[in-house]
């Protein structure tokens, strides 16, 4: 069945976050007048995914599909949040268990009605129950708020959508006064009913006590031999309970995932939605179709992002930051006017203003760069602090080091921080010049204003304002001849 997807976007000064109430305005739900309970059906095996990973743990934008649904659900502040699990249940619980979740097992998959039956013992008869699906990863939170508000305390509210091609979906049947009277699955539908284009998304909200009674009366005398949740609609009508329809703002909200092709389709829709929000907030994207945001991206003014970049975790880009093509940034904060050339990988790092980095630079966890630091091509920095105006422009490794201001680290220079068992620290004070192909064997300190000659292997502290050099004496042998290759006999 079609399912809703959640862009999970909020833009606040170019802030793209999957954890906030998405676009669409202020929620209309009055939590003081309605007790809200939510059950999420997440027991399906997902055979067509052809994966050992349970279907609801398949990722969209770097997060499990079920996690997206949980995030949207929590914006309603439910009094109870029940997840119905089945195939791969222990994996699902281990991945997403939280204090606010109660779990209900569906050992046999006998239909959506049967799944909700498993949740009801964990829910009270107070207020309403909202039924969601773990493989509908991107249902917008605003859509859920509107649906719950439409249901109130006494009505049943269905999320429906009109499709140009409704084949395969349950049809919404209305009477002459356009009131919903039932849902008919396609396998059980007549030719006339199959012509209806309004279809059921599977998402509904109903009074808890009434829903419990209707579920107890479900039968499986249908083509599938399953207990359909949709059958409760006809029961509600027969009991004189008003059934109202609510439609999402976008048709793409009601897309579900049954295979990897559909997963990829939703991923692209989600990423394009995030790109559009960035563009609206003033960020320059060289190609909106080629960006991946797998977490939270916060941008200042006049930020420019080239093609193929991936943002994971929380990434903050200050005013005027430019990110070159094919960079991967995870949990990074970058100061204003910094330039990042293509093919850089940064992970758990903080970069000051006016920096110049890359191409092919790598910053590993614990890196802290101050103002106007240059980290060039094929330079790796790990668990190190580098003060203002220092440079390592090419082919260097700086690990477990404290580097002062105005330091120049030459090509091929490395800190030897690991002795095979423990890490040791290197301290390089202000205004130091480190010649090319130098090895600093930690623990070691280089004093302020010192110079290390090219090719030096430093094993003891280097004094301030002095030249330190450690290199074998150069000799030249006259009359020396290169070996000649012997002919084979």
Secondary structure, 3 states (H helix, E strand, C coil): CCCCECCCCCCCCCEEECCCCCCCCCCCCCCCCCCEEEEEEECCCCHHHCCCCCHHHCEECCEEHHHHHHHHHHCCCCCEEEEEECCCHHHHHHHHCCCCCEEEECCCCCCHHHHHHHHHCCCCCCCEEEEEECCCCCECHHHHHHHHHHHCCCCEEEEEEECCCCCCCCEEEECCCCCEEEEECHHHCCHHHHCCCEEEEEEEEEEHHHHHHHHHCCCCCCCCCCCCCCHHHHHHHHCCCCEEEEECCCHHHHCCCCCHHHHHHHHHHHHHHHHHHHHHCCCEECCCCCEEEEEEEEECCCCEECCCEEEEEEEEECCCCEECCCCEEEEEEECCCCEECCCCEEEEEEECCCCEECCCCEECCCEEECCCCEEEEEEEEECCEECCCCEEEEEEEEECEEECCCCEECCCCEEECECCCCECCEEECCCCEECCCCEEECCEEECCCCEECCCCEECCCECCCCEECCCCCCCCCCCCCCCCCCCCC
